[in-house]
Amino acid sequence: MNPTSRPDSAPEVQHQAESQRFVVFTPQGLALCSYCREGNVLVLPHTEVPAALEGRGIAAALVAAALAWARSEGLKVQPACSYVAAYMRRHPETQDLL
């Protein structure tokens, strides 16, 4: 999947459980949302997208995937990353995960 091909296409997010992160591979580099589990809490400390791809929805797709996984696992979420916190404020349907 080439995230620069169509702005309306969703990037392919992969869960790398062994590395505790969600990733999107792009020609410009790796985009990621890292996490760590602390009991029944998923801490999301960092989201990063190559500068050339900022504003294209890749970070949102990464965070959405992480939150969906947290929900499927019955986990609560601690948004330690400012982007994750902002995403959750903009998406009230995620507030129950806090």
Buried (B, 14 or more C-beta within 10 A) or exposed (E): EEBEEEEEEBBEBEBEEEEEBBBBBBEEBEBBBBBEEEEEEBBBEBBBBBEEBEEBBBBBBBBBBBBBBBBEEEBBBBBBBEBBBEBBEEBEEBEEBE
